[in-house]
């Protein structure tokens, strides 16, 4: 919250600011917990997801740790239900497949 913002709570407009940062500066400008937040914003549309993103990162150690976590481990995290766990696993699979496709497109070194 800006000092001169009056009565607005600090979280007011947070999603818009985060989305703006993503669109203006690109995904590489986001911290790991912010990337998780953006994903969770899509999966959980009407809740403050920042604490959930922070909890996930703390529990699993990193963004890659979250995406690599077994679905059963998500059940131990408040606010992460089966649906959100499934969506996070789809994101992990998408990343894995995209990386594999990129590797397959590269030229093989021959001697």
trRosetta pair geometry for C-beta under 8 A, 3 or more apart (Angstrom, degrees):
i j d omega theta_ij theta_ji phi_ij phi_ji
1 5 5.1 -125 -173 46 88 142
1 8 6.4 176 -131 96 113 93
1 9 7.1 -116 -75 153 134 28
1 10 3.9 -96 -27 -105 107 70
1 12 7.6 59 -98 39 99 95
2 5 4.4 113 61 -38 85 107
5 8 4.9 -70 146 47 111 115
8 12 4.4 -100 -176 45 104 152
8 13 7.6 8 177 2 139 111
9 12 5.1 121 62 -26 72 98
10 14 7.9 48 132 -66 64 112
11 14 4.8 -42 -163 -23 62 131
11 48 6.4 -22 -166 -117 150 125
11 50 7.7 -138 -125 11 112 141
13 16 4.9 -56 -164 45 72 116
13 17 5.7 75 136 -27 88 99
14 17 5.7 -57 -147 37 31 110
14 18 6.2 26 157 -16 67 108
14 48 7.9 49 60 -132 146 90
14 50 7.0 -54 153 -45 150 133
15 18 5.8 -58 -146 39 29 109
15 19 6.1 29 156 -17 66 109
15 41 5.8 137 -133 -132 110 136
16 19 5.7 -53 -142 40 29 111
16 20 6.1 34 155 -22 63 107
17 20 5.6 -54 -148 36 29 115
17 21 6.5 34 153 -22 63 103
18 21 5.6 -48 -150 31 32 113
18 22 6.6 34 151 -18 62 104
18 30 7.8 64 -165 -116 88 115
18 34 6.2 -164 -146 -157 112 101
18 37 6.2 -82 -167 112 160 130
18 38 6.5 -157 144 -77 119 87
18 41 7.6 172 89 -44 136 153
19 22 5.6 -54 -153 36 33 114
19 23 6.3 24 155 -13 67 110
19 38 7.4 131 -89 -120 65 100
19 41 7.9 -131 -66 117 101 166
20 23 5.9 -60 -142 42 30 105
20 24 5.7 15 165 -9 68 116
21 24 6.2 -62 -133 45 22 101
21 25 5.6 -28 -176 29 63 116
21 29 6.1 -138 167 107 94 124
21 30 6.7 118 119 -80 116 86
21 34 7.6 -52 91 180 139 145
22 25 7.3 -69 -114 55 10 77
22 26 7.2 -16 -168 174 47 8
22 27 6.1 25 -147 -85 88 59
22 29 7.5 -168 -102 63 38 104
22 30 6.1 10 -91 -52 83 127
22 38 6.2 95 -73 -103 151 146
25 28 7.8 -114 138 68 85 72
25 29 3.6 16 122 -15 122 164
26 29 5.5 110 67 -4 68 100
27 30 5.7 -50 -164 21 50 115
27 35 6.8 63 -166 -105 97 104
30 34 3.9 -135 -167 95 98 122
30 35 5.0 127 117 -58 129 76
30 38 7.0 -31 -146 -16 164 131
31 34 4.7 94 53 5 73 106
31 35 7.3 -134 96 -7 39 84
32 35 5.7 -52 -151 31 34 111
32 36 6.6 33 151 -15 65 103
32 57 6.1 123 113 -116 113 128
32 62 6.2 -77 -162 -165 164 65
32 63 3.9 -135 -152 -40 108 112
33 36 5.5 -49 -150 38 37 115
33 37 6.3 47 147 -26 65 102
33 50 7.8 58 155 -155 110 68
33 53 4.7 113 -169 140 79 111
33 54 5.7 33 -146 -84 136 59
33 57 4.9 -63 -87 -27 93 154
33 63 8.0 -133 -56 -71 38 93
34 37 5.2 -46 -148 32 36 119
34 38 6.6 40 152 -21 65 98
34 53 7.5 85 -77 158 18 157
35 38 5.8 -49 -151 31 33 110
35 39 6.7 32 150 -15 63 104
35 63 6.0 23 71 -120 129 139
36 39 5.7 -56 -152 38 34 112
36 40 6.0 29 153 -16 68 110
36 52 8.0 -146 142 108 112 80
36 53 3.9 144 102 -140 113 100
36 56 5.8 -169 -166 73 150 135
36 57 6.4 -147 2 -52 158 101
36 63 6.4 -149 -51 -114 101 88
36 66 6.3 34 -103 70 125 174
37 40 5.7 -59 -142 42 29 108
37 41 6.2 40 154 -30 65 102
37 49 5.5 142 -142 102 68 106
37 50 5.7 14 -113 -96 124 59
37 53 4.3 -48 -65 -48 73 161
38 41 5.6 -45 -148 24 31 117
38 42 7.2 27 153 -14 59 100
39 42 6.1 -62 -164 34 34 107
39 43 6.3 15 150 -7 70 114
39 87 7.6 163 173 130 102 112
39 88 7.1 86 148 -101 140 77
39 91 6.2 -9 -134 -78 137 164
40 43 5.4 -63 -139 48 38 106
40 44 5.3 -15 174 29 79 107
40 49 3.8 169 117 -175 125 144
40 52 5.7 165 -154 90 159 126
40 53 5.8 -136 8 -65 144 95
40 84 7.2 30 -125 -150 79 124
41 44 7.1 -64 -114 64 18 70
41 45 7.0 58 174 -113 54 46
41 49 5.7 -142 -67 30 60 146
42 45 7.3 2 -157 -79 20 78
43 83 7.4 167 -170 124 103 94
43 84 4.9 103 153 -119 137 85
43 87 4.9 174 -108 81 127 160
43 88 7.8 -18 -65 -49 166 77
44 47 5.0 -44 151 42 114 112
44 49 5.4 139 71 -84 121 118
44 52 7.3 54 37 37 158 165
44 79 7.4 24 -109 171 161 104
44 84 6.5 3 -49 -93 102 129
47 52 7.8 58 116 -16 121 135
47 79 7.3 -166 134 -153 157 126
48 51 6.4 50 119 10 102 98
49 52 4.9 -57 -160 42 63 118
49 53 5.9 68 142 -27 84 99
50 53 5.7 -53 -147 34 31 112
50 54 6.4 30 155 -17 65 106
51 54 5.6 -53 -145 38 35 112
51 55 6.2 38 154 -22 66 105
52 55 5.6 -53 -148 36 31 113
52 56 6.4 33 153 -20 64 105
52 77 7.6 94 -154 156 83 116
52 78 7.8 -123 -110 93 86 75
52 79 4.9 -102 -102 96 121 138
52 80 6.9 141 -162 -56 116 89
53 56 5.8 -53 -148 35 30 112
53 57 6.4 26 155 -16 64 107
54 57 5.9 -57 -148 39 29 109
54 58 6.2 28 155 -18 65 109
55 58 5.8 -57 -146 38 29 110
55 59 6.1 24 158 -17 66 111
55 77 6.1 140 128 -154 120 107
55 78 7.3 -54 158 50 169 87
55 79 8.0 106 53 45 148 117
56 59 5.9 -60 -143 39 27 107
56 60 6.0 -15 173 17 66 114
56 66 4.9 48 160 -113 112 126
56 77 6.3 44 -87 -149 74 158
56 80 7.3 104 -82 -62 109 142
57 60 6.8 -73 -131 55 21 83
57 61 7.4 -86 -180 87 53 10
57 62 6.8 28 -150 -114 80 16
57 63 7.0 -13 -108 -63 95 56
57 65 7.9 103 -141 64 47 113
57 66 6.6 -45 -84 -49 51 124
58 61 8.0 28 -176 -69 17 31
59 73 8.0 164 144 161 124 110
59 76 7.8 167 -160 99 147 107
59 77 6.2 -127 11 -91 169 114
60 65 3.6 169 149 126 91 106
60 66 4.5 140 73 -73 150 56
60 68 7.7 159 -176 57 125 82
60 69 5.1 -80 -113 -58 135 127
60 73 7.6 104 -87 131 107 138
61 65 4.0 101 59 -28 91 169
62 65 4.4 104 49 2 73 104
62 66 7.1 -129 96 -6 43 82
63 66 5.7 -50 -153 30 33 112
63 67 6.5 23 153 -10 65 107
64 67 5.8 -57 -145 43 35 107
64 68 5.9 27 157 -14 68 113
65 68 5.8 -61 -139 44 28 105
65 69 6.5 50 155 -49 62 94
66 69 5.8 -39 -156 -1 30 118
66 88 6.7 -91 150 -170 96 133
67 88 6.5 -144 -111 170 58 90
67 89 7.9 138 -161 -107 62 37
67 91 6.4 -101 -122 99 109 98
67 92 3.8 154 -179 -94 96 104
67 95 6.8 -1 -178 35 155 144
68 92 6.7 159 -70 -142 40 140
69 73 4.6 -106 178 72 109 134
69 74 6.5 121 116 -53 126 82
69 88 7.9 -3 57 125 102 134
70 73 5.0 100 64 -3 79 102
70 74 7.9 -138 101 -8 50 82
71 74 5.8 -49 -164 21 43 114
71 75 7.7 52 144 -26 64 93
71 82 7.8 42 179 -139 113 67
71 85 4.8 98 -148 156 81 125
71 86 7.1 32 -124 -76 124 56
71 89 6.0 -24 -77 -54 98 141
72 75 5.9 -41 -168 13 45 117
73 76 5.8 -48 -169 25 49 114
73 77 7.6 43 141 -18 67 103
74 77 5.5 -57 -160 30 50 113
74 80 4.6 -108 179 132 95 131
74 84 7.2 -162 174 95 138 91
74 85 3.7 164 80 -104 158 114
74 88 7.0 156 -93 46 146 141
75 80 7.5 -121 -83 96 22 95
75 82 7.7 19 -87 -74 92 70
75 85 7.3 -12 -51 -63 65 154
77 80 4.3 27 87 24 108 127
79 84 7.9 3 137 31 66 165
80 84 5.0 -118 -148 86 68 129
80 85 5.8 91 162 -59 101 86
81 84 5.5 94 51 16 66 98
81 85 6.9 -120 106 -5 34 96
82 85 5.6 -58 -147 38 29 115
82 86 6.3 31 155 -22 65 106
83 86 5.7 -54 -150 33 30 112
83 87 6.5 28 153 -17 64 105
84 87 5.6 -53 -148 36 35 112
84 88 6.4 36 153 -20 66 103
85 88 5.8 -54 -149 35 30 110
85 89 6.5 29 152 -18 63 106
86 89 5.7 -57 -151 37 32 111
86 90 6.5 35 150 -22 65 102
87 90 5.5 -49 -150 31 35 113
87 91 6.7 38 151 -20 65 100
88 91 5.6 -49 -152 32 35 113
88 92 6.6 38 148 -19 64 103
89 92 5.4 -49 -149 35 37 115
89 93 6.3 37 151 -19 66 104
90 93 5.6 -53 -146 38 33 111
90 94 6.2 39 152 -23 65 104
91 94 5.6 -51 -147 34 30 114
91 95 6.5 31 154 -19 63 105
92 95 5.8 -55 -152 35 30 111
92 96 6.4 31 151 -19 64 108
93 96 5.5 -54 -147 37 33 114
93 97 6.2 30 157 -16 67 107
94 97 6.0 -58 -146 39 28 107
94 98 6.2 28 156 -19 64 109
95 98 5.8 -55 -144 37 28 111
95 99 6.3 29 156 -19 63 107
96 99 5.9 -57 -151 35 27 110
96 100 6.4 25 154 -17 63 109
97 100 5.6 -55 -146 38 33 112
97 101 6.3 34 156 -20 66 105
98 101 5.8 -53 -147 36 30 111
98 102 6.5 33 153 -21 63 105
99 102 5.7 -55 -152 34 31 113
99 103 6.5 32 151 -19 65 105
100 103 5.7 -53 -149 35 33 112
100 104 6.4 33 153 -19 65 106
101 104 5.7 -54 -147 36 32 112
101 105 6.5 34 154 -23 64 105
102 105 5.8 -56 -152 31 32 112
102 106 7.1 40 151 -32 62 98
103 106 5.9 -48 -160 14 36 115
